Amino acid sequence: MKYRFHTYDYIIYLLSYVFFALFIADSQSALPFAEPVDIPSWLYLIIAAALNAWVLPIPGIHPRRLPEGEAPLPIEKPSARAEEEAISRPEKKPAPTPREKLEKGLSKTHKGFVERISSVFRRSRTIDESILTELEETLVGTDIGVRTAYAIFEHVQKEVGKIQSAEEAMNSIRAEVDAILKKREAALDITAETRPFVIMVTGVNGSGKTTTIAKIAHRLKNEGKSVIIASGDTFRAAAIEQLEHWAQKVGADFIKSHEGADPSAVAFDGLTAAISRNHDVLIIDTAGRLHTKENLMEELKKTKRVLDKKLPGAPHEILLVLDATIGQNAIEQTRQFHNALGITGITMTKLDGSSKGGVIVGIANEFDIPIRYIGIGEDMDDLQPFNAQNFVNALFLDN
């Protein structure tokens, strides 16, 4: 049974013992004070008993129950959240490092390029004519392009007398791939003397231009640079809206025009705004187009001329965005865009979603164009500056 005691209950309880003590003292004629009237000792006892009875819960007389409708105070129990926190949890997995992201991003290309080649050497302990023939066929069948396939094959042929094992053969191919890629390693250098630094981004539909622009802007903003983006893809209203969304997300200024406007006019407006607002970098989007459409390529040339007339030397970077999933077709795209515009930098996207990323080796071998960035995921930080050694280490992982 639940009871409720108040402060005065405890006082009355103590008084009952005081009167009981008076009863004992009076019985022994040892009261500490003189009584004004003669009070019988048994009266002290009755008062003590009555006070005591007031405090003690006596069923049927003085139950001391809680008032009706009032629930007893609940016993406090630990909450479910507290119990969960009390249980030891496994530590959160740390975020992957750039190196781990690169290794994971190139895992499909590793299987489609490196593993195919290494499987040839695992079939025999010696590098004989049959192995070389199979190697030649395998290299040509990869996505590095015929010209680069034979360049690597000829390198292995020259080294065949020194190669004693499959591991040495793979090391020889790795060294050649590394040498090819290192020649194209060059970071995008945005100097303070060139302001605004104008980047014109081009590429075919679906290559990932819009997200690449956003990721570059994000990187530049993190470096402390002010960025403005101009939407030169005026053929699709959705493209303008999408780019504007990304610009707002990364905190970049934005210039646009209506659907169907002259792309070169938008580029001119963007450059005018970049100069007047004292921006560090202007990034100009262009309409995605097939490299085989000559009239559309002429439009790009016009945009380039308009920029150069407004600011001599602009655009300072003509960045071609290539989709790794199209394989060897990226080589022909590079050729056509380079012939028309004079491409000064390459970004290869979607390496994490393709086994055809080896095409980057073919592009590096055939064109004297720096590789600026590689895309290995959808996050903002998944656009990495190209580093040949890191790329080769990830590509030839475990080989």
Secondary structure as UniProt FT lines:
FT   HELIX           7..27
FT   TURN            28..29
FT   HELIX           41..55
FT   TURN            59..61
FT   TURN            68..69
FT   HELIX           80..86
FT   HELIX           98..105
FT   HELIX           107..109
FT   HELIX           110..114
FT   HELIX           115..121
FT   TURN            122..123
FT   HELIX           129..141
FT   TURN            143..144
FT   HELIX           146..159
FT   TURN            160..162
FT   HELIX           166..182
FT   TURN            183..184
FT   TURN            192..193
FT   STRAND          197..202
FT   TURN            205..206
FT   HELIX           209..222
FT   TURN            223..224
FT   STRAND          227..232
FT   HELIX           237..250
FT   STRAND          253..255
FT   TURN            259..260
FT   HELIX           263..276
FT   TURN            277..278
FT   STRAND          281..286
FT   TURN            291..292
FT   HELIX           294..310
FT   TURN            312..313
FT   STRAND          317..323
FT   HELIX           324..326
FT   TURN            327..328
FT   HELIX           329..341
FT   STRAND          345..349
FT   HELIX           351..353
FT   TURN            357..358
FT   HELIX           359..366
FT   STRAND          371..375
FT   HELIX           380..382
FT   STRAND          383..385
FT   HELIX           388..395
FT   TURN            396..398
//
